[in-house]
Amino acid sequence: MGIGRFRSRIKIIEVQRGQPDGLGGYYTTKETVATVWGNVELNDGSRALEGNRVTNHTPYEITLRAGTYVVTTNNLLEYDGIELTINSVRIDQDKRWTIVQAYSDG
């Protein structure tokens, strides 16, 4: 993986739980904490039946430079206007790249 393959802009979003909404939940806010270059690969999608509804999951593998920002499963990513939920985060054995498995519902 060379750095020349990082051609996509990825926004790293932090979700913060705010004040109670009075109904047992909380107001949440989303804030972009970093915008970085990354390599995005689209994997084969899947469909699942949940209740009476069919849900499409489109999985992505996103490679970022390690150390740019510490990405966790509590973050969201935004790529090309699509909000991605993070399934897993790992760093390669040389500690150069952060590999994120994420999906979008759509």
C-alpha positions as a printed Julia matrix, in Angstrom:
106×3 Matrix{Float64}:
   0.0    0.0    0.0
   1.57   3.23  -1.1
   0.51   6.66   0.03
  -0.17   7.56  -3.61
  -3.29   5.39  -3.48
  -4.93   7.69  -0.92
  -7.19   9.63  -3.25
 -10.41   9.94  -1.25
 -11.26  12.54   1.38
 -12.62  10.94   4.54
 -14.26  12.9    7.36
 -13.88  11.46  10.86
 -16.95  12.33  12.9
 -17.26  12.24  16.66
 -20.71  11.62  18.11
 -21.3   13.32  21.44
 -24.17  12.6   23.77
 -25.53  15.86  25.07
 -28.28  17.03  27.37
 -31.29  14.85  28.26
 -34.26  15.41  25.94
 -36.88  14.93  28.68
 -38.18  11.7   27.15
 -35.54   9.31  28.47
 -33.06   9.91  25.66
 -30.35  12.41  24.86
 -29.7   14.99  22.21
 -26.72  13.9   20.16
 -24.42  16.11  18.17
 -22.03  15.15  15.41
 -18.81  17.05  14.93
 -16.17  16.58  12.24
 -12.87  16.27  14.11
 -10.57  15.52  11.17
 -10.57  15.28   7.4
  -7.92  12.92   6.06
  -6.89  11.21   2.84
  -7.68   7.52   2.56
  -8.12   4.56   0.25
 -11.69   3.26  -0.01
 -12.56  -0.2   -1.28
 -16.16  -1.29  -1.71
 -16.81  -4.94  -0.86
 -19.77  -7.1   -1.85
 -22.96  -6.04  -0.08
 -25.59  -8.12   1.66
 -29.28  -8.03   2.42
 -30.97  -8.99   5.63
 -34.6   -9.34   6.59
 -35.32  -7.5    9.82
 -38.93  -7.7   10.86
 -40.94  -6.94   7.73
 -38.19  -4.83   6.2
 -35.26  -5.67   3.95
 -32.04  -3.92   4.96
 -29.09  -3.47   2.61
 -25.59  -3.34   4.08
 -22.8   -2.04   1.88
 -19.42  -2.87   3.47
 -16.35  -0.72   2.94
 -12.69  -1.21   3.8
 -11.0    2.13   4.39
  -7.26   2.5    4.85
  -5.92   5.6    6.6
  -2.45   6.6    7.67
  -1.93   5.45  11.28
  -1.42   8.16  13.87
  -3.29  10.87  11.97
  -6.24  10.53  14.31
  -7.14   7.65  16.62
 -10.25   6.12  15.07
 -12.51   3.98  17.26
 -15.83   2.22  16.78
 -17.44   5.19  18.53
 -16.64   7.4   15.53
 -18.45   7.65  12.23
 -16.82   8.19   8.84
 -18.17  10.19   5.94
 -17.08   9.4    2.41
 -18.56  11.0   -0.7
 -21.61  12.19   1.29
 -22.26   8.71   2.72
 -22.2    8.23   6.49
 -20.44   5.01   7.47
 -20.79   3.1   10.74
 -17.53   1.51  11.91
 -17.52  -2.24  12.62
 -13.85  -2.71  13.45
 -10.53  -0.88  13.5
  -7.1   -2.48  13.27
  -3.54  -1.31  12.68
  -1.2   -3.28  10.42
   1.83  -5.01  11.93
   4.22  -2.24  10.82
   1.96   0.37  12.5
   1.76   2.41   9.32
  -1.9    2.01   8.34
  -5.24   2.03  10.13
  -7.67  -0.35   8.42
 -11.33   0.33   9.12
 -14.2   -2.03   8.31
 -17.37   0.05   7.99
 -20.78  -0.18   6.39
 -23.57   2.02   5.17
 -27.24   1.19   5.28
 -28.83   1.98   2.03
